[in-house]
Amino acid sequence: MKQNNPIYSRFFTIIGVLTFLISTLLLLSSKKITKENNSKIELSVETVVTGLTMPWATAFLPNGDMLVTERAGKLRLVKDGKLDPIEIAGLPKVFYRGQGGLLDVVLHPDYAKNGWIYLSYSSPKAEGEEGEDNGANTALMRAKLKDHALTDVQVIFKALPNVKSTPHFGGRIVFDKKGYVFLSLGERGRQDASQELSKDQGKVVRLHEDGKIPTDNPFVKTLGAKPEIWSYGHRNPQGMVMNHSTGVLWEHEHGPQGGDELNIVEKGKNYGWPLITFGIGYDNSIISKDTARVGLEQPVIYWKPSIAPCGMDFITSDKYKGWKGDLLVGSLKFNYLQHLVMKGNKVLRREIILEQIGRVRDIRQGPDGYIYVVLENSGSIVRILPKS
């Protein structure tokens, strides 16, 4: 009798529909998870060279050799996977103290024709320069390489004023496709200087390849402002890369506790430090109660807890299936790489890869399409290979 009751019939019909819908959703969900799992690449790590002391950055010469900077102030050459025992001579005096030293190395985009090599380093105060005695700040030089010596050495830019503090030199060098060179500058532990346009600290600067100031820089006509400034309000940008497929300049910077940021760097924009931050002081003090204010840029993402990001590069080769166009970021603090899955200018997903690889200082895609990672603590450079 109960089975013929229309109420019970409707009840079991609804149960059946719900069961079908739940089963369908579970099936779709399992397909999605499977797809994501299958997109992950198994990786192996191959050591390219060892024996370096605090390596900071590397650049690939057309003949296959590698230039490597050591923060203590040495420029080294790697030939056929072996560290050349002869140091490259001709560097200017380097202020090796705290986080300062010899930093980035980049070849001019037209290096095959002009032979220019660009290096950033912490430069001690010279006579007549603005700032504190025994201080220093980040400088940019270019030179040519002949045998084991730099020639035609030109210091084309020096950040001012010089300060005694020893953290936060920034130092990443990036060329765009229009003949401009960008240099990232830390605020040298003087956080308020990031907001002062009369100082180079906490800025990204934009120069012509010979160091001259472009006339269309955003603050060229601003009274009292440094004309080289492109953007400001940065803390310590130790990663910077141009996405040449889009023309967008990306930068990541060390924040305080819980305040590391990934930013898109744009002309004249203020990135907020220390007026806004997602972090707190190392002594747990409040730096700012605000994480956003009108007129200040928001990061694309931030890291909490902080990972101490250093080095990054876009994957443009086909060596890593499904990763083309994605971004790799290194972590000094946690000794790993992060793979950022990108869509346009958005980060869709982050995943940790190669845990315990070491303190990552630099990430570069080599001419062979593989990713090379500079590891500070082990004094080595490794190549990341997908397992077949």
N, C-alpha and C positions, 0 to 999 in steps of 0.2 A: 504493500500500500504506500509506504513512504517513498519508495523508489519512483512511483508515478506522480508524486507531488511536484508541481511546476516550480516551487521554491527551491526544492532540492536539485532539480534539473539545472536551474540557473546557477546555483551555487557551484555544482561540479563543472559547469561550462566555464565559469569565471576562473576556477582553480586550474583548469586545463590551459586556458589562455595565459594565465600568469606563469605556469610551469614552462610553456613554450617560450615566452618572452625572456624569462630568467636563463633558460638554456641557451637561447640565442646570444644574450649579452655575455654569458660566460665564454661561449665559443669565440665571439669577436674579441673579447679581452685576451683570451689565450693566444689568438693569432697575433694581436698587437705585441704582446710580450715576446712571443717567439721571433717576430720580425726584429725587435730591438736587440734581442740576444744574438741573433744571427749577424747583426750589423757590427758587432764587436770584433776587433781584429786581434789575433794572438800575435804578440810581439816578442822579439828577442833583442838583446843588447850586445853589440859587438864593440870591443874596445879598439879605438883607432890609434891613440897615443897616450902614453903615461909619462910621468917624470916632470910634469909642470908644477910650478909653485903658485898657488892662488890664481889660477887662470880666470880671466874675466870675459873675454870675447874672442871670436875667431872670424876670419874672412878667408875666402877661397880665391887663390890666384888662378889665372887662366891655364897655367901649366899643371894644375892639380895640387900644387903645394898649398899649405895653409899658413896664414899669419895668426899668431896667438899673442894676446896681451897678458902679462902677469902683473898683478896689481902693485907689486913692489917696485915696478918701474922698468920692466924688461919686455922687449918685443922679441918673440921667438919665431922660428921657422920650422915647420914640419914637412919633411920630404919623404915620400914613399912610406908613410906611417912611422917614421922615426924622428925624434926630436933632434934637430941640429944643435950640436953643442956650442956653436958659435952664436953669440947674441948679436942682434942687429944694432949697430951703433948709430949715434946721431940724434937721439931723443933729447928734447930740452929737459931742464931740471924738473923733476916730478916731486910733488909734495906727498910723500907716502906716510900718512898718519891717520889713525882712525879708519874711516871708510874711504879715505882718499888714496889716490894712486893712479896708475895707468889704467884706463877704463876701456872704452869701446874702440873698435877698428872696423872701418867700412871702406870699400873701394868705390871710387867714382863710377857712376853708371857707364861712362865711356872710357873706362880704365885702359882697355886695349889700345886706345889711341893716345890718351894723354898721360897715363901712368900715375895719376894722383891717388894717394892713400890718405884717408882722413882718420885722425886719432883724437880722442878726448882724454883729458887727464886733469888732475888737480894741480894747479899752478901756484907756486908760492908768490907772495906779494913782491913785486918788483919796485925799484925806486921810483917814486913819483905816482904810484898807483893809489887809488882811493881805498881806504879801509884800515883795518887794524894791523899793527906791526905783528910779524910772525904769523899772519893769517894767510889764507889761500882761497881760491875759488876755481871753478871749472873752466877750462880753456879748450879750444878747438884748433887743431893744427892740420896742415897737409904737407906731404912730402912725396918724394919718389924713391924707389928702391933700386939700388945698384949693388950687386953682390950682397954683402952683409952690412950695408950702411945706407942710412937715409940721406938723400941729397935734396937740394932746393927746399929746405925746411922753411915753412911759413906759418907763424901763429896768426890765424885769421880772426880769432875772437877770444875775448877773455871776459867772463862774467864778473861784475863788480857790484858791491864793494867786496874786498877781501875780509874774511872773518876768521877768528881763531878757532871756532868750534870745528869739530872734525866729522860730524855725520852728514849724510844727505847731499851728495854731490850730483845725483842724477847721472847724466853723461851719455845717454843713448843718441846715436846719430842716424838720421833717416833722410834719404833723397826722395823727392817726388819726380814725376816725369816732365816737369817744367823747368828744371835746372835750379831748383831751390834746395837748400839743405836745412833740416830742422835739428835742433839740439835740445835735449831735455835737461833741466836744471833743478836740483833740489833746493829746499829753502834753508839748508845748512843749520837746521836746528833752531832757527829764528822764525817761528811760525808766522808772526805778524807780517814779516817781510813779503810773504806770498801775495799779500793784498796791496803792496806798495809798488806802483808803476815806475818809481824812481830807482828801483833795485831789480837786479836780474834774478834774485833768489825766488825759487818756487814758480818758475816760468818755463814755457817752451818758446824758444826763439827761432826766427826764420831769417835766413841769410841767402845771398847769392853764393855761388860755389867758391868765390874768391874772398868771401867775408864781408862784402859790401852790403849795406842795408837796402832792401827793396823799398821803393817809394810808395808802394801800396800796402805796406804793413799797417795794422790797424791803429797804432798809436804814434805814427810818425809826426802828426801835427798836434799831438796832445802836449801841452806845456809841462815840462818837468818829467815826462815819461821817457823810458828807454825805447828808442825807435825800433830796436830789434825784436821786441816782445810780440809774440803771436797769440799766446793765451797765458792766463795767470790763475792763481789760486790753487797751485799744485803743492804737494808735500815732498815726495821723493820719487820721481818717475824713473824707474830702472828697467822699464820695458817700453819700447815704442816701435811701431812697424806701420808701413804704408800698405794698405790693401790696393794693389795696383789694378785689380780688376774693377774697383769702384772709385778709386781716387780718394778714399777715406783714410785719414790718419788716426791710428789707434794708440792709446797709451795706457799703461797700468802703473799704479804708484803705491808705495808703502804708506798705509795709514797708521794711526796708533793702534791700540788693541781693538780688533774688530772693525777696522775702517779701511782696509785695502780696497782700491777701486779700479775698475776698468772703464775707460772713458773714450769717447770719440772727440778728438781735438779739433776745434773749429776756431776760425779767425775771431779774435777779440773777446772770446768767451771767458767767463770767470767760473772756475771749478770749485770755488767755495772754501778751500782750506784757509784758516781754521774756523770760519764763520759757521759752516755746517759740516757735520761729520757723522758717520755711523759708528764711530769708535769712541773709546775713552782713553785717558792718559795711562801710561805704564804704571803709575801709582794709583790707578783706579779713580782719578779725579775726573770731573766733568769738564770737557773742553768747550762744548757747546750743547745746549739743550735742543738745538734745532738740527734736523736732518735735511730740511729743505727751506729755502727762502726764495721769494720772487727775485728773478734776475740772476740766480745762481744755478749752474748746470747740475743735473743729476747724473750719477754714473749709470752706465748700461747695466752693470752688476756690481755688487760689493761682496767681499768675503768676510764672513763672521763665523768662526774665529778667523783671525788673520792668517794668511798662508805665507806672508813675506814674498810676494811675487817678484820674480826677476827673470827677464828674457821672455820673448814670445815670438812666434812666427805663424803666418798663414800657410796652410798646406795647399800648394798649387799643382803638385804632381799627381800622377795616377798610381803611385806606388802603394797607397793605402786606400783600399777599396771603401768607397762611401764617405771618405773623409775630405775629399777635395773641397776647398773653400772654408774648412773649419780652422779653428785657432788652437794652438798649443801654448800653454802658459806654464812656466816653471815655478817651483816652490823651494825657497831656501829653508824655510822652517820645518816643513814636513818631508822633505827629500823625495818629492814626486813630481810628476807632470799632471796637469789637468787638460783634458780634451774638451774643448767647448764646441758643441754642435751649433753651427751658425745658420741663420736664414736671413740674408740681407744684413742689416745692422742690428739684429737681435740674437741673443743667446737663447737657444731653445732648451739646451740641456748641458749639464756638466758631468763629467765622469773622471775619476782618479785613475791614472794609468801609471805603470812602472813604479810602484811603491818601493821606497828604500833605494832608489837609484843613486841618490846623493844630493848634495846642496847644488841646485841648478842655478848657474849664473847666466847662461846664454843658450838660446835655441836658434839654430839656423837651418833652413833647407839648403842642402848642397846642390851643386850643378848636376849631380847624378839623380836628383829627385828625392833622396833620402834625408831624414832629419838627423842633425848632429846636435849633441848636447854637451855643453861645457860644464864640468863638475868641479866645483871649487875644492871640496874637502879631499877628494882622491887625486887631485891634480891630473885629471884625465879628460879626454874627449871621446865620446862614444857615439856610435851610429845606431839608429833604431831601425830594425828590419822586421817586416811582416813575415810571419811564418807561413810557408807555402802549404 
